[in-house]
Structure formats: C-alpha cells, structure tokens
C-alpha cells in the first residue's frame, strides 16, 4: 500500500469518526492489500483520534484455494499473516476431503482457521462472536 | 467506533460477509459504515444501503 493511499484511508477514517462515529466501520480493501499494511494504517489513525481496531479477518477462497495457493501463495500468506481470524470461505461448495487438504496446506502458516459459508451459515457465529 | 477489516482475494466473499455482518448488527441497533475499494462498489446496491442505513465510502486503488 502506497503512502498516499494509506494517508487517504486514514483521512477517511478520521472524517467518518468525527462526522458520524458509526458503531462499526468495515474496511474492504482490494486484494493486493495485506493484513500487515491494514494494521499499520490502523495504527496511523490512532495518533489523533480514538477507535477500537480489529478483528482483522482474512478470507481464503475455498473453491479456488488450490489454484491460488500454487499461483499466488505470497499474496495469500500476506493475507494470513497477522490476521486475527482466517476463514476458508464458500465451504458449502467443497467436499470434506478438499477442506481437509486445505487444512493440511495451511497448518504450517496459521495457528487456526474456521470454515465459513454465508450461504448456509457455517462459521458466521464465530465471526460475530469475535466482534462482540 | 470499531474498525473491522476483511481482506482476501477477489471473489473470496468479502462483500458478502460484510453484508451479513451489517445485517446482523443492524438488528441489534448497531449502525455501520463501509470503506470499500472501487472494485467492490457495485455490490452494495442502493436498496441494501438505504434499508440498513449504511454510510458507504469508496477508495481508489485501495
């Protein structure tokens, strides 16, 4: 994430905090932004306004995981590293053995992960609880 | 204000999860705002934004 983009994001957060102060502010970055960068931007904003930060959630696309892991592993690891919660998404489209295989690939790179499907509700409660 | 970040590759379900969370917390009288990169702007349709009283901001390139 470049300096100007980080500055824009911080300025936007400050404006929202000062003008609206919503209970929740969701940040949905482009896929090229990794979790470390999001944490750094969160810290920058705290220099002159107060807000709570986190959780930092990373979604790994279940059905495309194997392809992405082979083609864009560095990016995926950048998303996973420093995340509070890693969720393998769209698990309703996966067979059990496919999910187990993803778990085996991930085990050396994150402390834990959850299966997630907004389609059938799998894992949504865990995400909500993390925000409570 | 609590800042919640949802990262992932395109199509991984970031917007869908955020919409789910907004709807969940909206029923508990928690209001939300979203900062979304321009790729994701089309997914927050006007009906959803209005019905959940969301403030939506876009950021270019982020």
N, CA and C atoms of all chains as a GROMACS GRO file, in nm:
protein
  582
    1UNK      N    1   0.085  -0.119   0.000
    1UNK     CA    2   0.000   0.000   0.000
    1UNK      C    3   0.089   0.124   0.000
    2UNK      N    4   0.065   0.213  -0.095
    2UNK     CA    5   0.148   0.332  -0.104
    2UNK      C    6   0.116   0.434   0.003
    3UNK      N    7   0.207   0.530   0.018
    3UNK     CA    8   0.190   0.633   0.122
    3UNK      C    9   0.064   0.715   0.102
    4UNK      N   10   0.037   0.754  -0.026
    4UNK     CA   11  -0.079   0.839  -0.050
    4UNK      C   12  -0.208   0.765  -0.023
    5UNK      N   13  -0.209   0.636  -0.058
    5UNK     CA   14  -0.329   0.556  -0.034
    5UNK      C   15  -0.351   0.538   0.116
    6UNK      N   16  -0.244   0.510   0.188
    6UNK     CA   17  -0.255   0.494   0.334
    6UNK      C   18  -0.305   0.624   0.396
    7UNK      N   19  -0.252   0.736   0.349
    7UNK     CA   20  -0.295   0.866   0.402
    7UNK      C   21  -0.443   0.891   0.372
    8UNK      N   22  -0.486   0.856   0.252
    8UNK     CA   23  -0.628   0.874   0.215
    8UNK      C   24  -0.718   0.790   0.305
    9UNK      N   25  -0.674   0.668   0.332
    9UNK     CA   26  -0.754   0.580   0.415
    9UNK      C   27  -0.763   0.632   0.558
   10UNK      N   28  -0.652   0.681   0.609
   10UNK     CA   29  -0.651   0.737   0.744
   10UNK      C   30  -0.743   0.860   0.750
   11UNK      N   31  -0.732   0.946   0.648
   11UNK     CA   32  -0.814   1.067   0.646
   11UNK      C   33  -0.963   1.033   0.641
   12UNK      N   34  -0.996   0.931   0.563
   12UNK     CA   35  -1.135   0.887   0.552
   12UNK      C   36  -1.186   0.835   0.686
   13UNK      N   37  -1.105   0.759   0.754
   13UNK     CA   38  -1.143   0.707   0.887
   13UNK      C   39  -1.168   0.822   0.984
   14UNK      N   40  -1.079   0.919   0.982
   14UNK     CA   41  -1.093   1.033   1.073
   14UNK      C   42  -1.223   1.108   1.044
   15UNK      N   43  -1.251   1.129   0.917
   15UNK     CA   44  -1.372   1.203   0.880
   15UNK      C   45  -1.497   1.128   0.925
   16UNK      N   46  -1.498   0.996   0.903
   16UNK     CA   47  -1.614   0.917   0.945
   16UNK      C   48  -1.629   0.919   1.097
   17UNK      N   49  -1.518   0.909   1.167
   17UNK     CA   50  -1.523   0.911   1.313
   17UNK      C   51  -1.577   1.046   1.363
   18UNK      N   52  -1.526   1.154   1.307
   18UNK     CA   53  -1.564   1.286   1.356
   18UNK      C   54  -1.707   1.324   1.316
   19UNK      N   55  -1.749   1.284   1.195
   19UNK     CA   56  -1.880   1.328   1.146
   19UNK      C   57  -1.993   1.232   1.181
   20UNK      N   58  -1.964   1.103   1.186
   20UNK     CA   59  -2.071   1.005   1.204
   20UNK      C   60  -2.051   0.915   1.326
   21UNK      N   61  -1.929   0.882   1.354
   21UNK     CA   62  -1.893   0.789   1.461
   21UNK      C   63  -1.982   0.664   1.460
   22UNK      N   64  -1.978   0.586   1.352
   22UNK     CA   65  -2.061   0.464   1.348
   22UNK      C   66  -2.013   0.362   1.450
   23UNK      N   67  -2.101   0.272   1.489
   23UNK     CA   68  -2.059   0.166   1.582
   23UNK      C   69  -1.952   0.079   1.516
   24UNK      N   70  -1.972   0.052   1.387
   24UNK     CA   71  -1.880  -0.037   1.315
   24UNK      C   72  -1.836   0.029   1.185
   25UNK      N   73  -1.709   0.024   1.159
   25UNK     CA   74  -1.657   0.068   1.029
   25UNK      C   75  -1.586  -0.050   0.965
   26UNK      N   76  -1.642  -0.098   0.856
   26UNK     CA   77  -1.583  -0.211   0.784
   26UNK      C   78  -1.490  -0.158   0.675
   27UNK      N   79  -1.374  -0.218   0.667
   27UNK     CA   80  -1.279  -0.184   0.561
   27UNK      C   81  -1.271  -0.305   0.468
   28UNK      N   82  -1.300  -0.280   0.340
   28UNK     CA   83  -1.289  -0.387   0.240
   28UNK      C   84  -1.185  -0.344   0.137
   29UNK      N   85  -1.060  -0.382   0.159
   29UNK     CA   86  -0.954  -0.337   0.068
   29UNK      C   87  -0.951  -0.421  -0.060
   30UNK      N   88  -0.873  -0.375  -0.155
   30UNK     CA   89  -0.852  -0.457  -0.275
   30UNK      C   90  -0.768  -0.578  -0.235
   31UNK      N   91  -0.766  -0.674  -0.324
   31UNK     CA   92  -0.698  -0.800  -0.290
   31UNK      C   93  -0.548  -0.784  -0.270
   32UNK      N   94  -0.491  -0.676  -0.322
   32UNK     CA   95  -0.345  -0.660  -0.314
   32UNK      C   96  -0.297  -0.607  -0.179
   33UNK      N   97  -0.392  -0.565  -0.095
   33UNK     CA   98  -0.354  -0.513   0.037
   33UNK      C   99  -0.346  -0.629   0.136
   34UNK      N  100  -0.233  -0.638   0.206
   34UNK     CA  101  -0.214  -0.748   0.301
   34UNK      C  102  -0.240  -0.699   0.444
   35UNK      N  103  -0.255  -0.795   0.534
   35UNK     CA  104  -0.301  -0.763   0.670
   35UNK      C  105  -0.203  -0.672   0.745
   36UNK      N  106  -0.075  -0.692   0.726
   36UNK     CA  107   0.023  -0.607   0.794
   36UNK      C  108   0.002  -0.460   0.760
   37UNK      N  109  -0.027  -0.435   0.633
   37UNK     CA  110  -0.050  -0.298   0.588
   37UNK      C  111  -0.175  -0.241   0.652
   38UNK      N  112  -0.279  -0.322   0.665
   38UNK     CA  113  -0.402  -0.275   0.728
   38UNK      C  114  -0.377  -0.241   0.875
   39UNK      N  115  -0.296  -0.323   0.941
   39UNK     CA  116  -0.264  -0.295   1.082
   39UNK      C  117  -0.184  -0.165   1.095
   40UNK      N  118  -0.092  -0.144   1.001
   40UNK     CA  119  -0.013  -0.021   1.006
   40UNK      C  120  -0.101   0.103   0.987
   41UNK      N  121  -0.194   0.094   0.894
   41UNK     CA  122  -0.285   0.207   0.870
   41UNK      C  123  -0.373   0.231   0.992
   42UNK      N  124  -0.417   0.123   1.056
   42UNK     CA  125  -0.498   0.137   1.177
   42UNK      C  126  -0.419   0.210   1.284
   43UNK      N  127  -0.292   0.177   1.297
   43UNK     CA  128  -0.207   0.244   1.398
   43UNK      C  129  -0.188   0.391   1.365
   44UNK      N  130  -0.173   0.422   1.236
   44UNK     CA  131  -0.154   0.562   1.196
   44UNK      C  132  -0.272   0.648   1.237
   45UNK      N  133  -0.393   0.596   1.218
   45UNK     CA  134  -0.513   0.672   1.250
   45UNK      C  135  -0.527   0.700   1.398
   46UNK      N  136  -0.469   0.611   1.480
   46UNK     CA  137  -0.484   0.624   1.626
   46UNK      C  138  -0.396   0.736   1.683
   47UNK      N  139  -0.316   0.798   1.599
   47UNK     CA  140  -0.230   0.904   1.651
   47UNK      C  141  -0.311   1.025   1.696
   48UNK      N  142  -0.425   1.052   1.632
   48UNK     CA  143  -0.500   1.169   1.677
   48UNK      C  144  -0.651   1.150   1.689
   49UNK      N  145  -0.702   1.030   1.672
   49UNK     CA  146  -0.841   1.002   1.711
   49UNK      C  147  -0.843   0.865   1.779
   50UNK      N  148  -0.952   0.839   1.849
   50UNK     CA  149  -0.959   0.710   1.919
   50UNK      C  150  -1.065   0.621   1.855
   51UNK      N  151  -1.031   0.498   1.830
   51UNK     CA  152  -1.128   0.396   1.788
   51UNK      C  153  -1.070   0.261   1.823
   52UNK      N  154  -1.158   0.162   1.826
   52UNK     CA  155  -1.112   0.025   1.851
   52UNK      C  156  -1.072  -0.038   1.718
   53UNK      N  157  -0.971  -0.119   1.720
   53UNK     CA  158  -0.930  -0.185   1.596
   53UNK      C  159  -0.947  -0.336   1.607
   54UNK      N  160  -0.987  -0.394   1.499
   54UNK     CA  161  -0.998  -0.538   1.490
   54UNK      C  162  -1.140  -0.587   1.514
   55UNK      N  163  -1.166  -0.706   1.474
   55UNK     CA  164  -1.068  -0.802   1.425
   55UNK      C  165  -1.026  -0.776   1.279
   56UNK      N  166  -0.909  -0.828   1.248
   56UNK     CA  167  -0.860  -0.831   1.110
   56UNK      C  168  -0.890  -0.971   1.057
   57UNK      N  169  -0.982  -0.977   0.965
   57UNK     CA  170  -1.031  -1.106   0.915
   57UNK      C  171  -0.976  -1.130   0.774
   58UNK      N  172  -0.929  -1.251   0.752
   58UNK     CA  173  -0.882  -1.288   0.619
   58UNK      C  174  -0.968  -1.402   0.564
   59UNK      N  175  -1.015  -1.383   0.442
   59UNK     CA  176  -1.092  -1.488   0.377
   59UNK      C  177  -1.005  -1.555   0.270
   60UNK      N  178  -1.005  -1.687   0.273
   60UNK     CA  179  -0.937  -1.765   0.170
   60UNK      C  180  -1.045  -1.837   0.089
   61UNK      N  181  -1.044  -1.814  -0.039
   61UNK     CA  182  -1.148  -1.868  -0.126
   61UNK      C  183  -1.136  -2.020  -0.137
   62UNK      N  184  -1.227  -2.091  -0.072
   62UNK     CA  185  -1.219  -2.237  -0.066
   62UNK      C  186  -1.212  -2.305  -0.202
   63UNK      N  187  -1.311  -2.281  -0.289
   63UNK     CA  188  -1.310  -2.350  -0.418
   63UNK      C  189  -1.189  -2.316  -0.506
   64UNK      N  190  -1.133  -2.196  -0.489
   64UNK     CA  191  -1.016  -2.157  -0.571
   64UNK      C  192  -0.885  -2.172  -0.495
   65UNK      N  193  -0.891  -2.226  -0.374
   65UNK     CA  194  -0.773  -2.223  -0.289
   65UNK      C  195  -0.651  -2.290  -0.354
   66UNK      N  196  -0.670  -2.408  -0.406
   66UNK     CA  197  -0.554  -2.482  -0.457
   66UNK      C  198  -0.487  -2.407  -0.572
   67UNK      N  199  -0.568  -2.350  -0.660
   67UNK     CA  200  -0.513  -2.271  -0.771
   67UNK      C  201  -0.439  -2.147  -0.718
   68UNK      N  202  -0.503  -2.076  -0.626
   68UNK     CA  203  -0.442  -1.954  -0.572
   68UNK      C  204  -0.315  -1.986  -0.493
   69UNK      N  205  -0.318  -2.098  -0.422
   69UNK     CA  206  -0.202  -2.138  -0.342
   69UNK      C  207  -0.082  -2.167  -0.432
   70UNK      N  208  -0.108  -2.221  -0.549
   70UNK     CA  209   0.002  -2.252  -0.640
   70UNK      C  210   0.047  -2.129  -0.719
   71UNK      N  211  -0.047  -2.039  -0.749
   71UNK     CA  212  -0.013  -1.924  -0.834
   71UNK      C  213   0.021  -1.797  -0.756
   72UNK      N  214  -0.041  -1.780  -0.638
   72UNK     CA  215  -0.029  -1.651  -0.567
   72UNK      C  216  -0.006  -1.674  -0.417
   73UNK      N  217   0.080  -1.769  -0.387
   73UNK     CA  218   0.100  -1.808  -0.248
   73UNK      C  219   0.148  -1.692  -0.161
   74UNK      N  220   0.239  -1.611  -0.216
   74UNK     CA  221   0.292  -1.499  -0.136
   74UNK      C  222   0.180  -1.402  -0.096
   75UNK      N  223   0.089  -1.378  -0.188
   75UNK     CA  224  -0.023  -1.289  -0.156
   75UNK      C  225  -0.111  -1.350  -0.047
   76UNK      N  226  -0.143  -1.477  -0.063
   76UNK     CA  227  -0.227  -1.543   0.038
   76UNK      C  228  -0.159  -1.542   0.175
   77UNK      N  229  -0.030  -1.566   0.177
   77UNK     CA  230   0.042  -1.564   0.306
   77UNK      C  231   0.043  -1.423   0.365
   78UNK      N  232   0.048  -1.323   0.279
   78UNK     CA  233   0.039  -1.185   0.326
   78UNK      C  234  -0.097  -1.155   0.388
   79UNK      N  235  -0.201  -1.215   0.336
   79UNK     CA  236  -0.334  -1.200   0.395
   79UNK      C  237  -0.343  -1.274   0.528
   80UNK      N  238  -0.285  -1.394   0.531
   80UNK     CA  239  -0.296  -1.480   0.651
   80UNK      C  240  -0.214  -1.426   0.766
   81UNK      N  241  -0.092  -1.383   0.735
   81UNK     CA  242   0.000  -1.338   0.841
   81UNK      C  243  -0.058  -1.216   0.912
   82UNK      N  244  -0.058  -1.218   1.042
   82UNK     CA  245  -0.107  -1.108   1.126
   82UNK      C  246  -0.260  -1.098   1.134
   83UNK      N  247  -0.331  -1.192   1.073
   83UNK     CA  248  -0.478  -1.187   1.082
   83UNK      C  249  -0.524  -1.240   1.218
   84UNK      N  250  -0.634  -1.181   1.270
   84UNK     CA  251  -0.694  -1.232   1.393
   84UNK      C  252  -0.777  -1.357   1.366
   85UNK      N  253  -0.833  -1.361   1.248
   85UNK     CA  254  -0.916  -1.476   1.211
   85UNK      C  255  -0.894  -1.508   1.064
   86UNK      N  256  -0.864  -1.635   1.037
   86UNK     CA  257  -0.854  -1.683   0.899
   86UNK      C  258  -0.975  -1.773   0.875
   87UNK      N  259  -1.047  -1.744   0.769
   87UNK     CA  260  -1.165  -1.825   0.737
   87UNK      C  261  -1.153  -1.875   0.593
   88UNK      N  262  -1.176  -2.002   0.575
   88UNK     CA  263  -1.184  -2.058   0.439
   88UNK      C  264  -1.330  -2.042   0.396
   89UNK      N  265  -1.352  -1.962   0.294
   89UNK     CA  266  -1.488  -1.923   0.257
   89UNK      C  267  -1.547  -2.015   0.151
   90UNK      N  268  -1.677  -2.003   0.136
   90UNK     CA  269  -1.756  -2.077   0.036
   90UNK      C  270  -1.740  -2.228   0.053
   91UNK      N  271  -1.733  -2.271   0.180
   91UNK     CA  272  -1.710  -2.414   0.205
   91UNK      C  273  -1.830  -2.501   0.168
   92UNK      N  274  -1.945  -2.439   0.146
   92UNK     CA  275  -2.060  -2.518   0.100
   92UNK      C  276  -2.035  -2.576  -0.038
   93UNK      N  277  -1.934  -2.524  -0.108
   93UNK     CA  278  -1.902  -2.575  -0.243
   93UNK      C  279  -1.788  -2.677  -0.239
   94UNK      N  280  -1.744  -2.713  -0.118
   94UNK     CA  281  -1.630  -2.806  -0.106
   94UNK      C  282  -1.673  -2.940  -0.049
   95UNK      N  283  -1.603  -3.044  -0.091
   95UNK     CA  284  -1.619  -3.175  -0.028
   95UNK      C  285  -1.532  -3.179   0.097
   96UNK      N  286  -1.563  -3.271   0.187
   96UNK     CA  287  -1.487  -3.281   0.312
   96UNK      C  288  -1.338  -3.303   0.288
   97UNK      N  289  -1.305  -3.388   0.192
   97UNK     CA  290  -1.164  -3.418   0.168
   97UNK      C  291  -1.090  -3.295   0.112
   98UNK      N  292  -1.161  -3.211   0.039
   98UNK     CA  293  -1.099  -3.089  -0.013
   98UNK      C  294  -1.068  -2.991   0.101
   99UNK      N  295  -1.161  -2.983   0.195
   99UNK     CA  296  -1.140  -2.896   0.310
   99UNK      C  297  -1.023  -2.946   0.395
  100UNK      N  298  -1.015  -3.077   0.410
  100UNK     CA  299  -0.906  -3.136   0.487
  100UNK      C  300  -0.772  -3.107   0.419
  101UNK      N  301  -0.771  -3.114   0.289
  101UNK     CA  302  -0.649  -3.087   0.213
  101UNK      C  303  -0.605  -2.942   0.234
  102UNK      N  304  -0.699  -2.849   0.231
  102UNK     CA  305  -0.667  -2.708   0.257
  102UNK      C  306  -0.609  -2.693   0.397
  103UNK      N  307  -0.668  -2.761   0.493
  103UNK     CA  308  -0.617  -2.758   0.630
  103UNK      C  309  -0.473  -2.805   0.638
  104UNK      N  310  -0.442  -2.908   0.563
  104UNK     CA  311  -0.303  -2.959   0.563
  104UNK      C  312  -0.206  -2.857   0.504
  105UNK      N  313  -0.250  -2.788   0.400
  105UNK     CA  314  -0.163  -2.687   0.338
  105UNK      C  315  -0.143  -2.566   0.429
  106UNK      N  316  -0.246  -2.536   0.510
  106UNK     CA  317  -0.240  -2.416   0.594
  106UNK      C  318  -0.172  -2.438   0.729
  107UNK      N  319  -0.159  -2.562   0.770
  107UNK     CA  320  -0.123  -2.589   0.911
  107UNK      C  321   0.011  -2.528   0.952
  108UNK      N  322   0.102  -2.512   0.859
  108UNK     CA  323   0.232  -2.454   0.895
  108UNK      C  324   0.234  -2.301   0.885
  109UNK      N  325   0.121  -2.243   0.846
  109UNK     CA  326   0.121  -2.098   0.818
  109UNK      C  327   0.026  -2.018   0.905
  110UNK      N  328  -0.065  -2.083   0.974
  110UNK     CA  329  -0.152  -2.008   1.065
  110UNK      C  330  -0.191  -2.098   1.182
  111UNK      N  331  -0.222  -2.033   1.294
  111UNK     CA  332  -0.250  -2.107   1.417
  111UNK      C  333  -0.383  -2.182   1.410
  112UNK      N  334  -0.472  -2.130   1.332
  112UNK     CA  335  -0.602  -2.194   1.322
  112UNK      C  336  -0.686  -2.124   1.218
  113UNK      N  337  -0.791  -2.186   1.176
  113UNK     CA  338  -0.880  -2.126   1.078
  113UNK      C  339  -1.018  -2.186   1.097
  114UNK      N  340  -1.117  -2.119   1.040
  114UNK     CA  341  -1.253  -2.172   1.050
  114UNK      C  342  -1.310  -2.189   0.909
  115UNK      N  343  -1.399  -2.284   0.892
  115UNK     CA  344  -1.474  -2.292   0.766
  115UNK      C  345  -1.587  -2.189   0.769
  116UNK      N  346  -1.612  -2.126   0.657
  116UNK     CA  347  -1.715  -2.021   0.651
  116UNK      C  348  -1.802  -2.037   0.528
  117UNK      N  349  -1.930  -2.022   0.548
  117UNK     CA  350  -2.022  -2.014   0.435
  117UNK      C  351  -2.139  -1.924   0.475
  118UNK      N  352  -2.149  -1.810   0.410
  118UNK     CA  353  -2.265  -1.725   0.438
  118UNK      C  354  -2.390  -1.786   0.374
  119UNK      N  355  -2.368  -1.878   0.280
  119UNK     CA  356  -2.481  -1.944   0.213
  119UNK      C  357  -2.559  -2.033   0.311
  120UNK      N  358  -2.486  -2.110   0.393
  120UNK     CA  359  -2.557  -2.198   0.487
  120UNK      C  360  -2.532  -2.160   0.634
  121UNK      N  361  -2.458  -2.051   0.655
  121UNK     CA  362  -2.440  -2.001   0.792
  121UNK      C  363  -2.321  -2.057   0.866
  122UNK      N  364  -2.248  -2.148   0.805
  122UNK     CA  365  -2.130  -2.206   0.872
  122UNK      C  366  -2.030  -2.097   0.909
  123UNK      N  367  -1.992  -2.093   1.036
  123UNK     CA  368  -1.885  -2.004   1.080
  123UNK      C  369  -1.924  -1.859   1.106
  124UNK      N  370  -2.043  -1.820   1.065
  124UNK     CA  371  -2.082  -1.679   1.082
  124UNK      C  372  -2.088  -1.642   1.230
  125UNK      N  373  -2.138  -1.735   1.314
  125UNK     CA  374  -2.146  -1.708   1.458
  125UNK      C  375  -2.007  -1.684   1.516
  126UNK      N  376  -1.909  -1.759   1.470
  126UNK     CA  377  -1.772  -1.739   1.520
  126UNK      C  378  -1.721  -1.598   1.487
  127UNK      N  379  -1.753  -1.552   1.368
  127UNK     CA  380  -1.709  -1.417   1.329
  127UNK      C  381  -1.781  -1.313   1.415
  128UNK      N  382  -1.911  -1.330   1.431
  128UNK     CA  383  -1.989  -1.237   1.514
  128UNK      C  384  -1.935  -1.235   1.656
  129UNK      N  385  -1.908  -1.352   1.711
  129UNK     CA  386  -1.857  -1.359   1.849
  129UNK      C  387  -1.723  -1.288   1.864
  130UNK      N  388  -1.643  -1.296   1.760
  130UNK     CA  389  -1.513  -1.229   1.764
  130UNK      C  390  -1.530  -1.077   1.772
  131UNK      N  391  -1.641  -1.028   1.720
  131UNK     CA  392  -1.664  -0.884   1.718
  131UNK      C  393  -1.739  -0.836   1.842
  132UNK      N  394  -1.787  -0.929   1.922
  132UNK     CA  395  -1.870  -0.891   2.038
  132UNK      C  396  -1.783  -0.830   2.148
  133UNK      N  397  -1.633   0.368   1.791
  133UNK     CA  398  -1.622   0.311   1.657
  133UNK      C  399  -1.520   0.199   1.659
  134UNK      N  400  -1.562   0.086   1.606
  134UNK     CA  401  -1.471  -0.027   1.594
  134UNK      C  402  -1.442  -0.049   1.446
  135UNK      N  403  -1.317  -0.060   1.412
  135UNK     CA  404  -1.277  -0.079   1.272
  135UNK      C  405  -1.248  -0.226   1.248
  136UNK      N  406  -1.323  -0.284   1.156
  136UNK     CA  407  -1.312  -0.426   1.125
  136UNK      C  408  -1.265  -0.439   0.980
  137UNK      N  409  -1.158  -0.511   0.958
  137UNK     CA  410  -1.105  -0.527   0.822
  137UNK      C  411  -1.131  -0.668   0.771
  138UNK      N  412  -1.172  -0.676   0.647
  138UNK     CA  413  -1.194  -0.807   0.584
  138UNK      C  414  -1.113  -0.809   0.455
  139UNK      N  415  -1.008  -0.890   0.455
  139UNK     CA  416  -0.922  -0.896   0.337
  139UNK      C  417  -0.934  -1.032   0.270
  140UNK      N  418  -0.888  -1.038   0.147
  140UNK     CA  419  -0.894  -1.163   0.070
  140UNK      C  420  -0.889  -1.134  -0.078
  141UNK      N  421  -0.872  -1.237  -0.155
  141UNK     CA  422  -0.867  -1.220  -0.300
  141UNK      C  423  -1.006  -1.187  -0.355
  142UNK      N  424  -1.009  -1.138  -0.477
  142UNK     CA  425  -1.136  -1.103  -0.540
  142UNK      C  426  -1.223  -1.230  -0.551
  143UNK      N  427  -1.346  -1.217  -0.511
  143UNK     CA  428  -1.438  -1.330  -0.520
  143UNK      C  429  -1.437  -1.421  -0.398
  144UNK      N  430  -1.357  -1.386  -0.297
  144UNK     CA  431  -1.349  -1.472  -0.179
  144UNK      C  432  -1.467  -1.453  -0.084
  145UNK      N  433  -1.548  -1.352  -0.110
  145UNK     CA  434  -1.668  -1.334  -0.028
  145UNK      C  435  -1.659  -1.220   0.073
  146UNK      N  436  -1.567  -1.127   0.052
  146UNK     CA  437  -1.552  -1.016   0.146
  146UNK      C  438  -1.682  -0.936   0.158
  147UNK      N  439  -1.735  -0.894   0.045
  147UNK     CA  440  -1.856  -0.812   0.048
  147UNK      C  441  -1.973  -0.890   0.107
  148UNK      N  442  -1.984  -1.016   0.070
  148UNK     CA  443  -2.095  -1.098   0.120
  148UNK      C  444  -2.088  -1.112   0.271
  149UNK      N  445  -1.967  -1.134   0.324
  149UNK     CA  446  -1.952  -1.145   0.470
  149UNK      C  447  -1.984  -1.011   0.537
  150UNK      N  448  -1.934  -0.902   0.481
  150UNK     CA  449  -1.961  -0.771   0.541
  150UNK      C  450  -2.111  -0.742   0.540
  151UNK      N  451  -2.177  -0.773   0.430
  151UNK     CA  452  -2.323  -0.752   0.424
  151UNK      C  453  -2.393  -0.834   0.531
  152UNK      N  454  -2.349  -0.957   0.550
  152UNK     CA  455  -2.408  -1.045   0.652
  152UNK      C  456  -2.390  -0.984   0.791
  153UNK      N  457  -2.269  -0.933   0.818
  153UNK     CA  458  -2.240  -0.876   0.949
  153UNK      C  459  -2.318  -0.745   0.970
  154UNK      N  460  -2.326  -0.664   0.867
  154UNK     CA  461  -2.404  -0.540   0.877
  154UNK      C  462  -2.549  -0.572   0.912
  155UNK      N  463  -2.606  -0.668   0.840
  155UNK     CA  464  -2.746  -0.705   0.865
  155UNK      C  465  -2.763  -0.758   1.007
  156UNK      N  466  -2.668  -0.839   1.053
  156UNK     CA  467  -2.676  -0.895   1.188
  156UNK      C  468  -2.673  -0.785   1.292
  157UNK      N  469  -2.577  -0.695   1.281
  157UNK     CA  470  -2.563  -0.592   1.385
  157UNK      C  471  -2.668  -0.483   1.371
  158UNK      N  472  -2.721  -0.467   1.251
  158UNK     CA  473  -2.829  -0.371   1.231
  158UNK      C  474  -2.953  -0.408   1.313
  159UNK      N  475  -2.978  -0.539   1.325
  159UNK     CA  476  -3.093  -0.583   1.406
  159UNK      C  477  -3.068  -0.560   1.555
  160UNK      N  478  -2.945  -0.533   1.592
  160UNK     CA  479  -2.909  -0.501   1.732
  160UNK      C  480  -2.881  -0.352   1.749
  161UNK      N  481  -2.936  -0.274   1.656
  161UNK     CA  482  -2.927  -0.128   1.662
  161UNK      C  483  -2.783  -0.074   1.656
  162UNK      N  484  -2.696  -0.149   1.590
  162UNK     CA  485  -2.560  -0.102   1.567
  162UNK      C  486  -2.552  -0.050   1.424
  163UNK      N  487  -2.510   0.074   1.407
  163UNK     CA  488  -2.501   0.127   1.272
  163UNK      C  489  -2.359   0.109   1.215
  164UNK      N  490  -2.353   0.101   1.084
  164UNK     CA  491  -2.226   0.067   1.018
  164UNK      C  492  -2.192   0.163   0.906
  165UNK      N  493  -2.064   0.173   0.882
  165UNK     CA  494  -2.013   0.240   0.764
  165UNK      C  495  -1.914   0.145   0.697
  166UNK      N  496  -1.894   0.164   0.568
  166UNK     CA  497  -1.804   0.077   0.493
  166UNK      C  498  -1.712   0.163   0.408
  167UNK      N  499  -1.584   0.132   0.412
  167UNK     CA  500  -1.489   0.187   0.316
  167UNK      C  501  -1.452   0.073   0.224
  168UNK      N  502  -1.484   0.089   0.098
  168UNK     CA  503  -1.463  -0.021   0.003
  168UNK      C  504  -1.380   0.027  -0.114
  169UNK      N  505  -1.295  -0.059  -0.165
  169UNK     CA  506  -1.220  -0.024  -0.285
  169UNK      C  507  -1.318  -0.022  -0.402
  170UNK      N  508  -1.280   0.044  -0.508
  170UNK     CA  509  -1.375   0.065  -0.618
  170UNK      C  510  -1.421  -0.063  -0.686
  171UNK      N  511  -1.340  -0.169  -0.675
  171UNK     CA  512  -1.383  -0.297  -0.735
  171UNK      C  513  -1.512  -0.346  -0.672
  172UNK      N  514  -1.530  -0.314  -0.543
  172UNK     CA  515  -1.643  -0.370  -0.471
  172UNK      C  516  -1.766  -0.282  -0.468
  173UNK      N  517  -1.760  -0.166  -0.530
  173UNK     CA  518  -1.868  -0.070  -0.511
  173UNK      C  519  -2.000  -0.115  -0.570
  174UNK      N  520  -1.996  -0.194  -0.678
  174UNK     CA  521  -2.121  -0.232  -0.743
  174UNK      C  522  -2.204  -0.327  -0.658
  175UNK      N  523  -2.140  -0.392  -0.563
  175UNK     CA  524  -2.209  -0.497  -0.488
  175UNK      C  525  -2.296  -0.441  -0.376
  176UNK      N  526  -2.268  -0.317  -0.336
  176UNK     CA  527  -2.351  -0.255  -0.234
  176UNK      C  528  -2.463  -0.178  -0.305
  177UNK      N  529  -2.573  -0.248  -0.330
  177UNK     CA  530  -2.681  -0.186  -0.404
  177UNK      C  531  -2.756  -0.085  -0.318
  178UNK      N  532  -2.823   0.005  -0.385
  178UNK     CA  533  -2.890   0.116  -0.316
  178UNK      C  534  -2.992   0.065  -0.214
  179UNK      N  535  -3.065  -0.039  -0.249
  179UNK     CA  536  -3.168  -0.091  -0.157
  179UNK      C  537  -3.105  -0.135  -0.025
  180UNK      N  538  -2.993  -0.207  -0.035
  180UNK     CA  539  -2.927  -0.257   0.087
  180UNK      C  540  -2.873  -0.139   0.170
  181UNK      N  541  -2.813  -0.045   0.101
  181UNK     CA  542  -2.755   0.070   0.171
  181UNK      C  543  -2.863   0.149   0.244
  182UNK      N  544  -2.975   0.172   0.175
  182UNK     CA  545  -3.084   0.250   0.236
  182UNK      C  546  -3.152   0.173   0.349
  183UNK      N  547  -3.178   0.046   0.325
  183UNK     CA  548  -3.254  -0.030   0.425
  183UNK      C  549  -3.173  -0.055   0.552
  184UNK      N  550  -3.041  -0.051   0.543
  184UNK     CA  551  -2.958  -0.073   0.661
  184UNK      C  552  -2.889   0.056   0.709
  185UNK      N  553  -2.926   0.166   0.646
  185UNK     CA  554  -2.875   0.298   0.688
  185UNK      C  555  -2.722   0.300   0.695
  186UNK      N  556  -2.660   0.256   0.588
  186UNK     CA  557  -2.515   0.246   0.584
  186UNK      C  558  -2.455   0.370   0.521
  187UNK      N  559  -2.343   0.411   0.572
  187UNK     CA  560  -2.262   0.512   0.504
  187UNK      C  561  -2.155   0.438   0.426
  188UNK      N  562  -2.148   0.470   0.297
  188UNK     CA  563  -2.056   0.398   0.209
  188UNK      C  564  -1.956   0.496   0.150
  189UNK      N  565  -1.829   0.464   0.164
  189UNK     CA  566  -1.723   0.548   0.107
  189UNK      C  567  -1.635   0.460   0.019
  190UNK      N  568  -1.589   0.519  -0.089
  190UNK     CA  569  -1.503   0.444  -0.182
  190UNK      C  570  -1.361   0.497  -0.175
  191UNK      N  571  -1.269   0.405  -0.196
  191UNK     CA  572  -1.130   0.448  -0.202
  191UNK      C  573  -1.067   0.389  -0.328
  192UNK      N  574  -1.006   0.476  -0.405
  192UNK     CA  575  -0.950   0.434  -0.533
  192UNK      C  576  -0.815   0.364  -0.512
  193UNK      N  577  -0.805   0.245  -0.572
  193UNK     CA  578  -0.678   0.174  -0.571
  193UNK      C  579  -0.648   0.100  -0.442
  194UNK      N  580  -0.734   0.113  -0.345
  194UNK     CA  581  -0.706   0.052  -0.216
  194UNK      C  582  -0.784  -0.069  -0.187
   0.00000   0.00000   0.00000
